[in-house]
Amino acid sequence: MDASKKVLIIIPAYNEEENIEKVVDNLIRNFPQYDYIIVNDGSTDGTKMVCQRKRYEVLNLSINMGIGGAVQTGYCYAWDNDYDIAVQIDGDGQHDVGFLENMIRYMEEEQADCVIGSRFMEKEGFQSSGLRRTGIKFLSILGWILTGVRIRDITSGYRLVNRRFIHIFAQDYPADYPEPEAMVITAVHRGKIVEYPVIMRQREGGTSSITLKKSIYYMFKVTLAMLIRRLSFGVRRQK
């Protein structure tokens, strides 16, 4: 990895008081070469107090903006502070930052704009539930149909982008469950997307925000959003 490049890890966090300390202390202790910013997305638990007590680098949103709004806030911060690479990880401890150096190196070798950490390439570690894997496969096929790019772990929240896409995402980033739609945005802007095999962990504490009811809504919403995003870009190019 080019040591001159500035790397920022963006950690969106909503009600992660049980996990955030372990995630950030691991970064500070074992990966001091990377900067980080927590985006506390209007948490109603003790997340903000944990961050204040530990004196973490944090942006506190006054209201809950959703995962997309939190991540976009992180991209705005990355752009304003001249970072070359922005990395998104979850605040629940599922993403192993130990893979990050190799992911950055792979980005440079492949001259890629976006690298997605994929749990499905080598199929090690936590693989999610069967129902969710079916949904992910459907969205992966839909993304391939819309863009010509096949991403197996299209919903992965472990991803990094270069400065060009820091700028794009600071201006335009999907609101709810944004990862598949963000992949479409990257593809229609002719960004090169690659996957890198990672091992993900199962959430250790707290509760996932994605319930069965939300999963059904997720599939309809994301499918529609991906279609609209792809079609609207085509219309803009024709004008």
C-alpha positions as CSV (number, residue, x, y, z in Angstrom):
1,M,0.0,0.0,0.0
2,D,1.2,3.5,-0.8
3,A,2.1,4.9,2.6
4,S,1.4,8.4,1.4
5,K,-2.3,7.7,0.9
6,K,-4.7,8.9,3.6
7,V,-7.2,6.2,4.6
8,L,-10.4,6.9,6.6
9,I,-12.6,4.2,8.1
10,I,-16.2,5.2,8.3
11,I,-18.2,3.5,11.1
12,P,-22.0,4.2,10.9
13,A,-23.5,3.4,14.3
14,Y,-27.0,3.2,15.5
15,N,-27.6,1.8,19.0
16,E,-24.3,0.0,19.1
17,E,-23.3,0.6,22.7
18,E,-22.6,-3.1,23.2
19,N,-20.2,-3.3,20.3
20,I,-18.7,0.1,19.4
21,E,-16.1,0.1,22.1
22,K,-14.6,-3.2,21.1
23,V,-14.7,-2.2,17.4
24,V,-12.9,1.1,17.9
25,D,-10.5,0.0,20.6
26,N,-9.3,-2.7,18.1
27,L,-8.7,0.0,15.5
28,I,-6.8,2.2,17.8
29,R,-4.7,-0.6,19.3
30,N,-4.0,-2.7,16.2
31,F,-4.5,-0.4,13.1
32,P,-3.2,3.0,14.1
33,Q,-2.1,3.7,10.5
34,Y,-5.8,4.3,9.6
35,D,-7.9,7.2,10.7
36,Y,-11.5,6.6,11.6
37,I,-14.8,8.5,12.2
38,I,-17.8,7.2,13.9
39,V,-21.1,8.5,12.6
40,N,-23.5,8.2,15.6
41,D,-26.9,8.1,13.7
42,G,-29.1,9.6,16.4
43,S,-28.7,6.6,18.7
44,T,-31.2,6.3,21.6
45,D,-29.1,4.0,23.7
46,G,-25.7,4.7,25.3
47,T,-23.6,4.9,22.1
48,K,-23.0,8.6,22.3
49,M,-22.0,8.3,26.0
50,V,-19.5,5.5,25.2
51,C,-18.0,7.6,22.5
52,Q,-17.7,10.7,24.8
53,R,-16.2,8.7,27.6
54,K,-13.6,7.1,25.4
55,R,-13.0,10.3,23.5
56,Y,-13.4,8.7,20.1
57,E,-13.5,10.6,16.9
58,V,-17.3,10.9,16.3
59,L,-19.9,12.9,14.4
60,N,-23.2,12.9,16.3
61,L,-26.3,13.3,14.1
62,S,-29.2,14.9,16.0
63,I,-31.8,12.7,14.4
64,N,-31.7,9.2,12.9
65,M,-30.9,9.6,9.2
66,G,-30.7,5.9,8.4
67,I,-27.7,3.9,7.3
68,G,-27.4,5.8,4.0
69,G,-27.5,9.2,5.6
70,A,-24.9,8.2,8.1
71,V,-22.5,6.7,5.5
72,Q,-22.9,9.8,3.3
73,T,-22.0,12.0,6.2
74,G,-18.8,10.0,6.5
75,Y,-18.1,10.5,2.8
76,C,-18.6,14.2,3.2
77,Y,-16.2,14.2,6.0
78,A,-13.7,12.2,4.0
79,W,-13.9,14.6,1.0
80,D,-13.7,17.7,3.1
81,N,-10.6,16.3,4.9
82,D,-8.7,15.2,1.7
83,Y,-8.8,11.4,2.2
84,D,-7.6,9.2,-0.7
85,I,-9.5,6.1,0.3
86,A,-12.7,5.7,2.4
87,V,-13.6,2.4,4.0
88,Q,-17.0,1.5,5.3
89,I,-17.4,-1.0,8.1
90,D,-20.3,-1.8,10.4
91,G,-20.3,-0.8,14.0
92,D,-21.4,-4.3,15.2
93,G,-18.0,-5.9,14.9
94,Q,-18.8,-8.2,11.9
95,H,-16.0,-6.8,9.7
96,D,-12.4,-7.7,10.2
97,V,-10.1,-4.8,9.6
98,G,-7.2,-7.3,9.3
99,F,-8.2,-7.7,5.7
100,L,-8.0,-4.0,4.9
101,E,-4.3,-3.8,3.9
102,N,-4.7,-6.5,1.3
103,M,-7.9,-5.0,0.1
104,I,-6.2,-1.7,-0.5
105,R,-3.3,-3.4,-2.2
106,Y,-5.7,-5.3,-4.4
107,M,-7.4,-2.0,-5.3
108,E,-4.1,-0.6,-6.5
109,E,-3.1,-3.7,-8.4
110,E,-6.5,-3.9,-10.2
111,Q,-6.7,-0.1,-10.6
112,A,-10.2,-0.5,-9.2
113,D,-12.5,2.3,-7.9
114,C,-14.3,0.1,-5.4
115,V,-13.4,-3.1,-3.6
116,I,-16.2,-5.0,-1.8
117,G,-15.3,-7.4,1.0
118,S,-17.1,-10.7,0.0
119,R,-18.0,-13.5,2.4
120,F,-19.1,-15.7,-0.6
121,M,-15.9,-16.0,-2.6
122,E,-14.3,-18.6,-0.3
123,K,-17.4,-19.2,1.8
124,E,-15.7,-19.0,5.2
125,G,-17.0,-17.5,8.4
126,F,-20.5,-16.2,8.9
127,Q,-22.6,-16.7,5.8
128,S,-25.9,-15.2,6.9
129,S,-29.2,-17.1,6.9
130,G,-30.5,-19.1,4.0
131,L,-33.3,-16.7,3.4
132,R,-31.0,-13.7,3.2
133,R,-28.6,-15.6,1.0
134,T,-31.4,-16.2,-1.4
135,G,-32.3,-12.5,-1.4
136,I,-28.6,-11.5,-1.9
137,K,-28.4,-13.9,-4.9
138,F,-31.5,-12.3,-6.5
139,L,-30.1,-8.8,-6.0
140,S,-26.7,-9.9,-7.4
141,I,-28.4,-11.2,-10.6
142,L,-30.5,-8.1,-10.9
143,G,-27.3,-5.9,-10.5
144,W,-25.6,-8.0,-13.2
145,I,-28.6,-7.6,-15.6
146,L,-28.7,-3.8,-15.0
147,T,-25.0,-3.1,-15.2
148,G,-23.2,-6.1,-16.6
149,V,-21.2,-6.4,-13.4
150,R,-21.6,-9.5,-11.2
151,I,-21.0,-8.9,-7.5
152,R,-21.7,-12.0,-5.4
153,D,-21.9,-10.2,-2.0
154,I,-23.8,-7.2,-3.3
155,T,-25.2,-6.3,0.2
156,S,-21.8,-6.3,1.9
157,G,-21.3,-3.2,4.1
158,Y,-17.5,-3.8,4.0
159,R,-16.2,-1.8,1.1
160,L,-13.7,0.8,0.1
161,V,-13.7,3.5,-2.6
162,N,-11.1,5.8,-4.1
163,R,-11.2,9.6,-4.0
164,R,-13.2,9.9,-7.2
165,F,-16.1,8.0,-5.6
166,I,-15.7,9.7,-2.2
167,H,-16.7,12.8,-4.1
168,I,-19.5,11.1,-6.0
169,F,-21.0,9.5,-2.8
170,A,-20.6,12.7,-0.8
171,Q,-23.0,14.3,-3.3
172,D,-25.3,11.3,-4.0
173,Y,-25.8,8.3,-1.9
174,P,-28.9,6.1,-1.4
175,A,-30.9,6.5,1.8
176,D,-32.2,3.1,2.9
177,Y,-30.3,-0.2,2.7
178,P,-27.9,1.5,0.2
179,E,-25.3,-1.1,-0.7
180,P,-26.9,-2.6,-3.9
181,E,-28.0,0.7,-5.2
182,A,-24.5,2.2,-4.5
183,M,-23.1,-0.6,-6.7
184,V,-25.4,0.5,-9.5
185,I,-24.2,4.1,-9.0
186,T,-20.6,3.0,-9.2
187,A,-21.2,1.0,-12.4
188,V,-23.1,3.7,-14.2
189,H,-20.3,6.1,-13.5
190,R,-18.0,3.6,-15.1
191,G,-16.2,2.7,-11.9
192,K,-14.4,-0.6,-11.8
193,I,-15.8,-2.8,-9.0
194,V,-13.9,-5.9,-7.7
195,E,-14.5,-8.3,-4.8
196,Y,-12.0,-9.5,-2.3
197,P,-12.5,-12.6,-0.1
198,V,-13.0,-11.8,3.6
199,I,-14.3,-13.6,6.7
200,M,-17.1,-12.0,8.5
201,R,-18.2,-12.6,12.1
202,Q,-21.7,-12.9,13.5
203,R,-22.9,-10.0,15.5
204,E,-21.9,-10.5,19.2
205,G,-24.1,-8.0,20.9
206,G,-27.2,-5.9,20.3
207,T,-29.9,-6.6,17.8
208,S,-29.9,-6.4,14.1
209,S,-32.2,-3.7,12.7
210,I,-33.3,-6.0,9.8
211,T,-36.4,-8.0,10.9
212,L,-38.4,-10.3,8.7
213,K,-40.9,-7.6,8.0
214,K,-38.1,-5.2,7.1
215,S,-36.5,-7.9,4.9
216,I,-39.6,-8.1,2.8
217,Y,-39.7,-4.3,2.5
218,Y,-36.0,-4.3,1.8
219,M,-36.4,-6.6,-1.3
220,F,-39.2,-4.5,-2.8
221,K,-37.6,-1.2,-2.0
222,V,-34.1,-2.1,-3.2
223,T,-35.3,-3.8,-6.4
224,L,-37.3,-0.7,-7.3
225,A,-34.5,1.6,-6.3
226,M,-31.9,-0.2,-8.4
227,L,-34.3,-0.2,-11.5
228,I,-35.1,3.5,-11.1
229,R,-31.4,4.4,-10.6
230,R,-30.3,2.6,-13.7
231,L,-33.2,3.9,-15.9
232,S,-32.8,7.5,-14.6
233,F,-29.1,7.5,-15.5
234,G,-29.9,6.3,-19.0
235,V,-32.4,9.1,-19.4
236,R,-29.9,11.7,-18.2
237,R,-27.3,10.5,-20.7
238,Q,-29.7,10.8,-23.6
239,K,-30.6,14.4,-22.8
